[in-house]
Amino acid sequence: MMSAVSHRLVALLVLAACGLALAAAYTAQYGFGLRPCELCLTQRVPFALAGGLAALALLPRFGAGARRLLVALAGLALLVNAGIAVYHVGVEQKWWASSCAGGGGSVAVDDLAAAMSRPVEVRCDEPAWAWHGITMAGLNVVFSGVLGLATLAAARRRES
């Protein structure tokens, strides 16, 4: 069955999945007021990159070999995103520290005054939303990982 799937169809599915993932992120942010942290914003970049690569693969000027390469690169971008999401989950679970998780230490009065004039930053170790203990970063580990692996598997196949 998999060999019957063209790289053009895979590219279309990756483009749709990336578009839906970004739409969900922006809906959570602007529709439901869930403010993203620095790592949340970083996880949007590979979705945009993978979607852009998939869109390029849909252009008729690219042959089967180039389309296959673009689909594979999109799959790699999604796996990078899964890695970023794993790191984010680790920050949320306090397995390791991150600069966007805030931190202790003493603060000079001048630094405090400067910080008060900036908008409040969202901490990466305090999830804005969770479902049965699974945060959006946790969901993204699975979503990006499975989509990335499936995309790479499809890219390995020759079009018939």
DOKOLGU-785397 format. One record per atom (N, C-alpha, C, O, CB): residue in one letter; atom name; x, y, z. Coordinates in steps of 0.1 Angstrom, whole numbers. Glycine has a CB too. Example, Ala and Ser with C-alpha at 12.3 -4.5 7.8 and 13.67 -1.06 7.14 Angstrom:
rest:atom:u:v:w
A:N:132:-57:78
A:CA:123:-45:78
A:C:132:-33:78
A:O:142:-33:85
A:CB:113:-45:90
S:N:128:-22:71
S:CA:137:-11:71
S:C:129:0:79
S:O:134:11:80
S:CB:141:-6:57
// end
This chain:
rest:atom:u:v:w
M:N:8:-12:0
M:CA:0:0:0
M:C:9:13:0
M:O:6:22:-7
M:CB:-9:0:12
M:N:19:12:8
M:CA:28:24:10
M:C:34:28:-4
M:O:36:40:-6
M:CB:38:22:20
S:N:38:18:-12
S:CA:45:21:-24
S:C:36:28:-34
S:O:40:35:-43
S:CB:51:8:-30
A:N:23:26:-32
A:CA:13:33:-41
A:C:11:48:-38
A:O:5:55:-45
A:CB:0:26:-41
V:N:16:52:-26
V:CA:15:66:-22
V:C:26:74:-28
V:O:37:71:-27
V:CB:15:67:-6
S:N:22:84:-35
S:CA:32:92:-42
S:C:37:103:-32
S:O:31:106:-22
S:CB:25:100:-54
H:N:49:107:-36
H:CA:56:118:-28
H:C:48:131:-28
H:O:48:139:-19
H:CB:70:120:-32
R:N:41:133:-39
R:CA:32:145:-40
R:C:21:144:-30
R:O:17:154:-23
R:CB:26:146:-54
L:N:15:132:-28
L:CA:4:131:-18
L:C:10:132:-4
L:O:4:138:5
L:CB:-3:117:-19
V:N:22:126:-1
V:CA:28:128:12
V:C:31:143:15
V:O:28:147:26
V:CB:41:120:12
A:N:36:150:5
A:CA:38:164:6
A:C:25:172:10
A:O:25:180:18
A:CB:45:170:-6
L:N:15:168:3
L:CA:2:175:6
L:C:-3:172:20
L:O:-8:181:27
L:CB:-9:170:-4
L:N:-1:159:25
L:CA:-5:156:38
L:C:4:163:49
L:O:-1:167:59
L:CB:-4:141:40
V:N:17:164:46
V:CA:26:171:55
V:C:22:186:56
V:O:22:192:66
V:CB:41:169:51
L:N:20:191:44
L:CA:16:206:44
L:C:3:208:52
L:O:2:217:60
L:CB:14:210:29
A:N:-7:199:50
A:CA:-19:200:58
A:C:-17:199:73
A:O:-23:206:81
A:CB:-30:190:52
A:N:-9:189:76
A:CA:-7:186:91
A:C:1:198:97
A:O:-3:202:108
A:CB:1:173:92
C:N:10:203:90
C:CA:18:215:95
C:C:9:227:96
C:O:10:235:106
C:CB:30:218:87
G:N:1:229:86
G:CA:-9:240:87
G:C:-19:239:98
G:O:-22:249:105
G:CB:-16:241:74
L:N:-24:227:101
L:CA:-33:224:112
L:C:-26:226:125
L:O:-32:232:135
L:CB:-39:211:111
A:N:-13:222:126
A:CA:-6:223:139
A:C:-4:238:142
A:O:-5:243:153
A:CB:8:216:138
L:N:0:246:132
L:CA:2:260:134
L:C:-11:267:137
L:O:-12:276:145
L:CB:9:267:122
A:N:-22:263:130
A:CA:-35:269:133
A:C:-39:266:147
A:O:-45:275:154
A:CB:-45:263:123
A:N:-37:254:152
A:CA:-40:250:166
A:C:-32:259:176
A:O:-37:263:186
A:CB:-37:235:168
A:N:-19:261:173
A:CA:-11:269:181
A:C:-16:283:182
A:O:-17:289:193
A:CB:4:269:177
Y:N:-19:289:171
Y:CA:-24:303:170
Y:C:-38:304:176
Y:O:-41:314:182
Y:CB:-24:308:156
T:N:-46:294:175
T:CA:-59:294:181
T:C:-58:293:196
T:O:-65:300:203
T:CB:-68:282:176
A:N:-49:285:201
A:CA:-47:284:215
A:C:-42:298:221
A:O:-46:302:231
A:CB:-37:273:219
Q:N:-33:304:213
Q:CA:-28:317:217
Q:C:-38:328:217
Q:O:-41:335:227
Q:CB:-16:321:209
Y:N:-44:330:205
Y:CA:-53:342:203
Y:C:-67:339:206
Y:O:-75:348:210
Y:CB:-52:347:189
G:N:-72:326:204
G:CA:-86:323:207
G:C:-88:320:222
G:O:-99:323:227
G:CB:-89:311:199
F:N:-78:313:228
F:CA:-81:309:242
F:C:-71:316:252
F:O:-72:313:264
F:CB:-79:294:243
G:N:-63:325:247
G:CA:-55:333:256
G:C:-43:325:263
G:O:-38:330:273
G:CB:-63:339:267
L:N:-39:314:257
L:CA:-28:307:262
L:C:-15:313:257
L:O:-12:311:245
L:CB:-29:291:259
R:N:-8:320:265
R:CA:4:327:261
R:C:16:317:259
R:O:19:309:268
R:CB:8:338:270
P:N:22:317:247
P:CA:33:307:245
P:C:46:312:251
P:O:49:324:252
P:CB:35:305:230
C:N:54:302:256
C:CA:68:305:261
C:C:77:305:249
C:O:74:303:238
C:CB:72:295:272
E:N:90:308:252
E:CA:100:308:242
E:C:102:295:235
E:O:103:295:222
E:CB:114:312:248
L:N:101:284:242
L:CA:102:271:236
L:C:90:267:227
L:O:91:261:217
L:CB:104:260:246
C:N:78:272:232
C:CA:66:270:224
C:C:67:277:210
C:O:64:271:200
C:CB:53:275:231
L:N:72:289:210
L:CA:74:297:198
L:C:85:290:189
L:O:83:290:177
L:CB:79:311:201
T:N:95:285:195
T:CA:106:278:188
T:C:100:266:181
T:O:105:262:170
T:CB:117:274:197
Q:N:91:259:187
Q:CA:85:247:181
Q:C:76:250:169
Q:O:73:241:161
Q:CB:77:239:191
R:N:73:262:167
R:CA:65:266:155
R:C:74:267:143
R:O:69:265:131
R:CB:58:279:157
V:N:87:270:144
V:CA:96:272:133
V:C:97:259:125
V:O:96:260:112
V:CB:110:276:138
P:N:100:247:131
P:CA:101:235:122
P:C:88:232:115
P:O:88:226:104
P:CB:105:223:131
F:N:76:235:121
F:CA:64:232:114
F:C:63:241:102
F:O:59:237:91
F:CB:52:235:124
A:N:67:254:103
A:CA:67:263:91
A:C:77:258:81
A:O:74:259:69
A:CB:70:277:96
L:N:89:254:85
L:CA:99:249:76
L:C:94:236:69
L:O:95:236:57
L:CB:112:246:83
A:N:89:227:76
A:CA:84:214:70
A:C:72:217:60
A:O:72:211:50
A:CB:80:204:81
G:N:64:226:65
G:CA:52:230:56
G:C:57:237:43
G:O:52:234:32
G:CB:43:239:63
G:N:67:245:44
G:CA:73:252:33
G:C:80:242:23
G:O:78:243:11
G:CB:83:263:37
L:N:87:233:29
L:CA:94:222:21
L:C:83:214:14
L:O:85:210:2
L:CB:103:214:29
A:N:73:210:21
A:CA:62:202:15
A:C:55:210:4
A:O:52:204:-7
A:CB:52:198:26
A:N:53:223:6
A:CA:47:231:-5
A:C:56:232:-17
A:O:51:231:-28
A:CB:44:246:1
L:N:69:233:-15
L:CA:78:233:-26
L:C:77:220:-34
L:O:78:220:-46
L:CB:93:235:-22
A:N:76:209:-27
A:CA:75:196:-33
A:C:63:194:-42
A:O:62:186:-50
A:CB:75:185:-22
L:N:53:202:-39
L:CA:41:202:-47
L:C:42:209:-60
L:O:33:208:-69
L:CB:29:207:-39
L:N:52:218:-62
L:CA:54:225:-74
L:C:57:216:-86
L:O:65:207:-84
L:CB:65:236:-73
P:N:51:218:-97
P:CA:53:209:-109
P:C:67:209:-115
P:O:70:200:-122
P:CB:43:212:-119
R:N:74:219:-112
R:CA:88:220:-118
R:C:98:211:-112
R:O:108:208:-117
R:CB:93:234:-117
F:N:94:205:-100
F:CA:103:195:-94
F:C:100:181:-99
F:O:89:177:-99
F:CB:102:196:-79
G:N:111:174:-102
G:CA:110:160:-106
G:C:108:151:-94
G:O:108:156:-82
G:CB:122:156:-114
A:N:107:138:-96
A:CA:105:129:-86
A:C:116:129:-76
A:O:114:128:-64
A:CB:103:115:-91
G:N:129:130:-80
G:CA:140:129:-71
G:C:140:142:-62
G:O:143:140:-50
G:CB:153:129:-79
A:N:138:153:-68
A:CA:138:166:-60
A:C:126:165:-50
A:O:128:169:-38
A:CB:137:178:-69
R:N:115:161:-55
R:CA:103:160:-46
R:C:106:150:-34
R:O:102:153:-23
R:CB:91:155:-54
R:N:112:139:-37
R:CA:116:130:-27
R:C:125:136:-16
R:O:123:134:-4
R:CB:122:117:-33
L:N:135:143:-21
L:CA:144:150:-12
L:C:137:160:-3
L:O:140:161:9
L:CB:155:157:-20
L:N:128:168:-9
L:CA:121:178:-2
L:C:112:172:9
L:O:111:177:20
L:CB:112:187:-11
V:N:106:161:5
V:CA:97:154:15
V:C:106:148:26
V:O:102:149:38
V:CB:90:142:8
A:N:118:143:23
A:CA:127:138:33
A:C:131:149:43
A:O:132:147:55
A:CB:139:131:27
L:N:135:161:37
L:CA:139:172:45
L:C:128:177:54
L:O:130:181:66
L:CB:144:184:36
A:N:115:176:49
A:CA:104:180:58
A:C:103:170:69
A:O:100:174:81
A:CB:91:180:49
G:N:105:157:67
G:CA:104:147:77
G:C:115:150:88
G:O:113:148:100
G:CB:106:133:71
L:N:127:153:83
L:CA:138:157:93
L:C:135:169:101
L:O:137:169:113
L:CB:151:159:85
A:N:128:179:95
A:CA:124:191:102
A:C:114:187:113
A:O:115:192:124
A:CB:118:202:93
L:N:105:178:110
L:CA:96:174:120
L:C:102:166:131
L:O:98:167:143
L:CB:85:165:113
L:N:112:158:128
L:CA:119:151:139
L:C:127:160:148
L:O:128:158:160
L:CB:129:140:133
V:N:133:171:142
V:CA:139:181:150
V:C:129:187:159
V:O:132:190:171
V:CB:146:192:141
N:N:117:190:154
N:CA:107:195:162
N:C:103:186:174
N:O:101:191:185
N:CB:94:198:154
A:N:103:173:171
A:CA:100:163:182
A:C:111:164:193
A:O:108:163:205
A:CB:99:149:176
G:N:124:166:188
G:CA:135:168:198
G:C:133:180:206
G:O:136:180:218
G:CB:148:168:190
I:N:129:191:200
I:CA:127:204:207
I:C:116:202:218
I:O:117:206:229
I:CB:124:215:198
A:N:106:194:213
A:CA:94:192:222
A:C:99:183:234
A:O:94:185:245
A:CB:83:185:215
V:N:107:173:232
V:CA:113:165:242
V:C:120:173:252
V:O:118:172:265
V:CB:122:153:237
Y:N:128:182:247
Y:CA:136:192:256
Y:C:126:200:264
Y:O:128:202:276
Y:CB:145:201:248
H:N:115:205:258
H:CA:105:213:264
H:C:98:205:275
H:O:96:211:286
H:CB:95:219:254
V:N:95:193:273
V:CA:88:185:283
V:C:98:183:295
V:O:94:183:306
V:CB:85:171:277
G:N:111:181:292
G:CA:121:180:303
G:C:122:192:311
G:O:123:191:323
G:CB:134:177:297
V:N:120:204:305
V:CA:120:217:312
V:C:108:217:321
V:O:108:221:333
V:CB:121:229:303
E:N:96:214:315
E:CA:84:214:323
E:C:84:204:335
E:O:79:208:345
E:CB:72:210:313
Q:N:90:193:333
Q:CA:91:183:344
Q:C:103:186:353
Q:O:105:178:363
Q:CB:92:169:338
K:N:110:196:351
K:CA:122:200:359
K:C:133:190:359
K:O:140:188:368
K:CB:117:202:374
W:N:134:183:347
W:CA:145:173:346
W:C:158:180:343
W:O:169:175:347
W:CB:142:163:334
W:N:157:192:337
W:CA:169:200:334
W:C:164:215:334
W:O:152:218:333
W:CB:176:196:321
A:N:174:224:335
A:CA:171:238:336
A:C:171:244:322
A:O:178:239:313
A:CB:181:245:346
S:N:165:255:321
S:CA:165:263:308
S:C:165:278:312
S:O:160:282:322
S:CB:153:259:299
S:N:171:286:303
S:CA:171:300:306
S:C:157:306:306
S:O:155:317:312
S:CB:180:307:296
C:N:148:300:299
C:CA:134:306:298
C:C:125:300:310
C:O:113:303:310
C:CB:128:303:285
A:N:131:293:319
A:CA:124:288:330
A:C:125:297:342
A:O:120:294:353
A:CB:128:274:334
G:N:131:309:340
G:CA:133:318:352
G:C:144:312:360
G:O:150:302:357
G:CB:120:319:360
G:N:146:318:371
G:CA:157:313:380
G:C:159:322:391
G:O:155:334:392
G:CB:170:311:372
G:N:166:317:401
G:CA:169:324:413
G:C:180:333:410
G:O:184:337:399
G:CB:171:315:425
G:N:187:337:421
G:CA:198:345:420
G:C:194:359:424
G:O:182:363:424
G:CB:204:345:406
S:N:204:367:427
S:CA:201:381:431
S:C:200:390:419
S:O:205:387:409
S:CB:213:386:440
V:N:192:400:421
V:CA:189:409:410
V:C:192:423:415
V:O:188:427:426
V:CB:174:408:406
A:N:200:431:407
A:CA:203:444:410
A:C:191:453:408
A:O:182:450:401
A:CB:215:450:401
V:N:191:464:415
V:CA:179:473:415
V:C:177:478:401
V:O:166:480:396
V:CB:181:485:424
D:N:188:482:394
D:CA:187:486:380
D:C:181:476:371
D:O:172:479:362
D:CB:201:491:374
D:N:185:463:373
D:CA:179:452:365
D:C:164:450:368
D:O:156:447:359
D:CB:187:439:368
L:N:161:452:381
L:CA:147:450:385
L:C:138:461:378
L:O:127:458:374
L:CB:145:451:400
A:N:143:473:378
A:CA:136:484:372
A:C:134:482:357
A:O:123:485:352
A:CB:143:498:375
A:N:145:477:351
A:CA:144:474:336
A:C:134:463:334
A:O:126:464:324
A:CB:158:471:331
A:N:134:453:342
A:CA:125:442:340
A:C:110:446:342
A:O:101:441:336
A:CB:128:431:350
M:N:108:456:351
M:CA:94:460:353
M:C:88:468:341
M:O:76:468:340
M:CB:93:469:366
S:N:97:473:333
S:CA:92:481:321
S:C:89:471:309
S:O:83:476:300
S:CB:102:491:317
R:N:94:459:310
R:CA:91:449:299
R:C:79:441:303
R:O:75:440:314
R:CB:104:440:297
P:N:72:436:292
P:CA:61:427:295
P:C:65:414:302
P:O:77:410:300
P:CB:53:424:281
V:N:56:409:309
V:CA:59:396:317
V:C:61:385:307
V:O:53:383:298
V:CB:48:393:327
E:N:73:378:308
E:CA:76:367:300
E:C:69:354:306
E:O:68:352:318
E:CB:91:365:298
V:N:65:345:297
V:CA:60:333:301
V:C:71:323:303
V:O:80:322:295
V:CB:50:327:290
R:N:70:316:315
R:CA:81:306:318
R:C:78:293:311
R:O:67:289:309
R:CB:81:304:334
C:N:89:287:307
C:CA:88:274:299
C:C:86:263:308
C:O:82:252:304
C:CB:101:272:292
D:N:88:264:321
D:CA:86:253:330
D:C:72:253:337
D:O:69:245:346
D:CB:96:253:341
E:N:63:262:332
E:CA:50:263:338
E:C:40:262:326
E:O:36:272:320
E:CB:47:276:345
P:N:35:249:323
P:CA:27:247:311
P:C:14:256:312
P:O:8:257:323
P:CB:23:233:310
A:N:10:261:301
A:CA:-3:269:301
A:C:-15:260:301
A:O:-26:265:304
A:CB:-3:279:289
W:N:-13:248:296
W:CA:-25:239:295
W:C:-20:224:296
W:O:-9:221:292
W:CB:-32:241:281
A:N:-28:216:301
A:CA:-25:201:302
A:C:-38:193:301
A:O:-48:198:306
A:CB:-17:198:314
W:N:-37:182:295
W:CA:-49:173:295
W:C:-44:160:301
W:O:-36:152:296
W:CB:-54:171:280
H:N:-50:157:313
H:CA:-46:145:320
H:C:-31:144:323
H:O:-25:134:322
H:CB:-50:132:313
G:N:-25:156:325
G:CA:-11:157:328
G:C:-2:158:316
G:O:10:159:317
G:CB:-6:145:336
I:N:-8:157:304
I:CA:0:158:291
I:C:-1:172:286
I:O:-12:177:283
I:CB:-5:147:281
T:N:10:179:285
T:CA:10:193:280
T:C:11:193:265
T:O:12:183:258
T:CB:22:200:286
M:N:9:205:260
M:CA:10:207:245
M:C:24:202:240
M:O:25:197:229
M:CB:7:221:241
A:N:34:205:248
A:CA:48:200:244
A:C:48:185:243
A:O:54:179:234
A:CB:58:206:253
G:N:42:178:253
G:CA:41:164:253
G:C:33:158:241
G:O:37:149:235
G:CB:34:159:266
L:N:22:165:237
L:CA:15:161:226
L:C:23:163:213
L:O:22:155:204
L:CB:2:169:225
N:N:31:174:213
N:CA:39:177:201
N:C:50:166:199
N:O:54:164:188
N:CB:45:191:202
V:N:55:161:210
V:CA:65:150:209
V:C:60:139:200
V:O:66:134:191
V:CB:70:145:223
V:N:48:134:204
V:CA:41:123:197
V:C:38:128:182
V:O:40:120:173
V:CB:29:118:204
F:N:31:139:181
F:CA:26:144:168
F:C:38:145:158
F:O:38:140:147
F:CB:18:157:169
S:N:48:153:162
S:CA:59:156:153
S:C:67:143:151
S:O:72:141:140
S:CB:68:167:159
G:N:69:135:161
G:CA:77:123:160
G:C:71:113:150
G:O:77:108:141
G:CB:79:116:173
V:N:58:110:152
V:CA:51:101:143
V:C:50:106:129
V:O:53:99:120
V:CB:37:98:149
L:N:47:119:128
L:CA:46:125:114
L:C:60:125:108
L:O:61:122:96
L:CB:40:139:115
G:N:70:128:115
G:CA:83:129:109
G:C:88:115:105
G:O:93:113:94
G:CB:93:134:119
L:N:86:105:113
L:CA:90:91:110
L:C:82:86:98
L:O:87:80:89
L:CB:88:82:122
A:N:69:89:98
A:CA:60:84:86
A:C:65:91:73
A:O:65:85:63
A:CB:46:87:89
T:N:68:104:74
T:CA:72:112:63
T:C:86:106:57
T:O:87:105:45
T:CB:74:127:66
L:N:95:103:66
L:CA:108:98:62
L:C:106:84:56
L:O:112:80:46
L:CB:118:97:74
A:N:97:76:62
A:CA:95:62:56
A:C:89:64:42
A:O:92:56:33
A:CB:85:55:65
A:N:80:73:40
A:CA:74:75:27
A:C:84:80:17
A:O:84:77:5
A:CB:62:85:28
A:N:93:89:22
A:CA:103:94:13
A:C:113:84:8
A:O:119:85:-2
A:CB:111:106:20
R:N:115:73:16
R:CA:124:62:13
R:C:119:54:1
R:O:127:48:-7
R:CB:127:53:24
R:N:106:54:-1
R:CA:100:46:-11
R:C:101:53:-25
R:O:100:65:-26
R:CB:85:43:-8
R:N:104:45:-35
R:CA:104:51:-49
R:C:89:52:-54
R:O:81:44:-51
R:CB:112:41:-58
E:N:87:62:-61
E:CA:74:64:-67
E:C:72:54:-78
E:O:81:51:-86
E:CB:71:79:-72
S:N:60:49:-79
S:CA:57:39:-90
S:C:51:45:-102
S:O:48:38:-112
S:CB:49:27:-85
// end
